[in-house]
Amino acid sequence: MSILAAVLISSQLGLEINTPLGQAYIIPYGKQAQFQIGYKGLLDLAYRSGEYQVIYAMEVYENDEFDYEYGLDPFIKHKPHRQPKGEPIYYYAVYRTKNGGSNFRVWSREKVQDHAKKYSQAVKKGWTSPWKTDFDSMAKKTVLKDLMKYAPMSIELAQQISNDSMVGTGIAPDGQVETDYIDIDVVTRYEETDEQGQANDTNASSELFDNGAGA
């Protein structure tokens, strides 16, 4: 049933499961199957909402030129090196809305790793998951979801994102998936957010999250 539920969720969202596109995954969750939205699937849903002119996340290597600052005059500058060195040391996400608003978030590699260890059941229990097979994509997805806390978001998009990491237990007559668990990794309140990470987009609102629409 959990596999059927995951396939149904994917179909309803219009995301392909377990393909090179990286839109969505079905992964083992104990004896059940868990549906996870991938980084590229999250981008696809965001663009489909019609809110964003640009939205993406990137990794930063130690030999890249990179600088950023939060506050009243925030900025972010990244010039990738032509030959990246080592593992990424930062991950960041940015957006620009169609009405000109913008914002960004930056996480260190260590912060992403701590977040995964603290909130992802798959990481805690050593299960196979995208955290193990595609860390960089999961890191970019994590910082992108953190950024979207401050981004303009329709109720429909918030509901779509809330399907991330669901374990389905049944299918209701109206076709909706019934669940009894949602991985805390996707709860969109983001209590870990930096104190300095304040919204730079005057149109951004966390109302959807505070009302539970994104959880």
C-alpha positions in Angstrom: 0.0 0.0 0.0 2.8 2.4 0.8 4.3 1.8 -2.7 0.9 2.4 -4.3 0.5 5.6 -2.3 3.9 6.9 -3.3 3.2 6.2 -6.9 -0.1 8.0 -6.6 1.5 11.1 -4.9 4.1 11.2 -7.7 1.4 11.0 -10.4 -0.7 13.7 -8.7 2.4 16.0 -8.6 3.5 15.2 -12.1 6.9 14.1 -11.0 8.9 11.1 -12.3 10.1 8.5 -9.8 13.6 7.1 -9.6 14.8 8.4 -12.9 17.9 10.4 -13.9 15.8 13.5 -13.8 16.0 13.5 -10.0 12.5 14.7 -9.5 11.3 12.2 -6.9 12.2 8.9 -5.2 10.6 5.9 -3.5 13.0 4.8 -0.8 12.8 2.1 1.9 11.5 3.3 5.3 11.7 0.3 7.5 9.2 -2.1 6.0 7.3 0.6 4.2 8.0 2.9 1.2 8.5 6.6 1.6 8.0 9.2 -1.1 10.6 11.9 -1.4 10.6 14.9 -3.7 14.1 15.5 -5.2 15.8 18.8 -5.6 14.9 19.1 -9.3 11.3 18.1 -8.5 11.1 20.9 -5.9 12.4 23.4 -8.6 9.8 22.0 -11.1 6.9 22.6 -8.6 8.2 26.1 -7.8 8.4 27.1 -11.5 5.0 25.7 -12.2 3.5 27.9 -9.5 4.1 30.9 -11.7 5.6 32.9 -8.8 9.2 32.9 -9.7 11.3 34.4 -12.5 14.4 32.6 -11.2 14.9 30.0 -8.4 17.8 27.6 -7.9 20.5 26.3 -5.5 24.2 25.8 -6.0 27.2 24.3 -4.3 30.4 26.3 -3.5 33.9 24.8 -3.6 36.8 25.9 -1.6 38.6 27.5 -4.5 35.5 29.4 -5.7 35.2 33.2 -5.2 32.3 33.5 -2.8 31.1 36.1 -0.4 27.7 37.0 1.1 26.2 39.2 3.8 22.8 39.4 5.5 21.4 42.6 7.0 19.9 45.8 5.6 22.1 45.6 2.4 22.3 41.9 1.7 24.3 40.6 -1.2 25.6 37.3 -2.5 28.5 36.9 -5.0 29.7 33.6 -6.4 32.3 33.1 -9.2 32.9 29.3 -9.6 36.4 28.1 -10.3 36.8 26.3 -13.6 38.3 23.3 -11.8 36.4 22.8 -8.5 38.6 21.6 -5.6 37.5 19.1 -3.0 34.0 18.8 -1.6 31.5 21.7 -1.6 31.9 23.8 1.6 28.7 25.9 1.2 25.3 25.5 -0.4 23.1 28.4 -1.2 19.7 29.0 -2.8 18.3 32.2 -4.4 15.1 33.3 -5.9 13.7 36.3 -7.8 10.0 36.6 -8.2 8.2 37.9 -11.2 7.4 41.1 -9.4 11.1 41.8 -8.6 11.4 40.5 -5.0 14.4 38.4 -4.1 16.1 36.6 -1.3 18.8 34.0 -0.6 20.0 31.6 2.0 23.5 30.1 2.7 24.3 27.0 4.6 27.7 25.5 5.4 28.3 21.8 4.6 28.6 21.2 8.4 25.2 22.7 9.0 23.6 20.6 6.3 25.2 17.4 7.8 24.0 18.4 11.3 20.5 19.0 10.0 20.5 15.6 8.2 21.7 13.8 11.4 19.2 15.6 13.6 16.0 15.4 11.4 16.3 12.7 8.8 15.2 9.2 10.1 17.0 7.6 7.1 20.3 9.1 8.2 19.7 8.3 11.8 19.0 4.6 11.1 21.5 4.2 8.3 18.9 3.4 5.6 19.7 3.8 2.0 18.4 7.2 0.8 19.3 10.1 -1.4 21.3 11.5 1.5 23.7 8.6 1.0 23.6 8.3 -2.8 23.3 12.0 -3.8 24.3 14.2 -0.9 24.8 17.4 -2.9 21.3 17.3 -4.4 19.8 16.7 -0.9 21.9 19.6 0.5 20.7 21.9 -2.2 17.1 20.8 -1.6 17.4 21.4 2.1 18.7 25.0 1.7 16.2 25.7 -1.0 13.3 24.6 1.3 14.8 26.8 4.0 14.8 29.7 1.6 11.2 29.0 0.6 10.1 29.7 4.1 10.5 33.4 3.2 9.3 33.2 -0.3 5.9 34.1 -1.7 4.0 30.8 -1.9 0.5 29.8 -3.0 -1.5 27.4 -0.8 -1.4 24.9 -3.7 2.4 24.9 -3.8 2.7 24.6 0.0 0.3 21.6 -0.1 2.4 20.0 -2.9 5.6 20.4 -1.0 4.0 18.9 2.1 3.9 15.6 0.3 7.6 15.3 0.7 8.7 12.3 2.8 5.2 10.9 3.2 4.6 7.3 4.0 1.2 6.3 2.7 -1.0 3.9 4.6 -4.1 3.9 2.4 -6.0 5.6 -0.4 -9.3 7.3 0.4 -12.3 7.1 -2.0 -11.6 10.6 -3.3 -8.1 9.5 -4.3 -6.2 11.3 -1.5 -3.4 9.4 0.2 -3.8 8.6 3.9 -0.7 8.9 6.0 0.3 8.3 9.6 3.9 9.7 9.4 5.7 12.6 7.9 9.5 12.7 8.3 10.4 15.7 10.5 13.0 16.6 7.9 10.4 18.2 5.8 8.5 20.2 8.5 8.7 23.7 7.0 8.9 25.7 10.2 12.7 25.5 10.2 13.4 26.2 13.8 17.2 26.0 13.0 17.1 29.1 10.8 19.9 31.6 11.4 18.9 34.6 13.5 20.4 36.9 10.7 18.3 35.2 8.0 15.6 37.7 7.6 13.4 38.1 4.6 14.6 40.6 2.0 11.4 40.3 -0.1 8.7 42.6 1.3 6.1 40.4 -0.3 7.4 37.2 1.4 5.4 35.8 4.2 5.7 32.8 6.5 1.9 32.8 7.2 1.4 29.5 5.3 3.9 27.8 7.5 2.7 29.2 10.7 -0.8 28.0 9.9 0.5 24.5 9.3 -0.2 24.5 5.5 3.4 23.5 4.8 3.8 20.9 7.5 
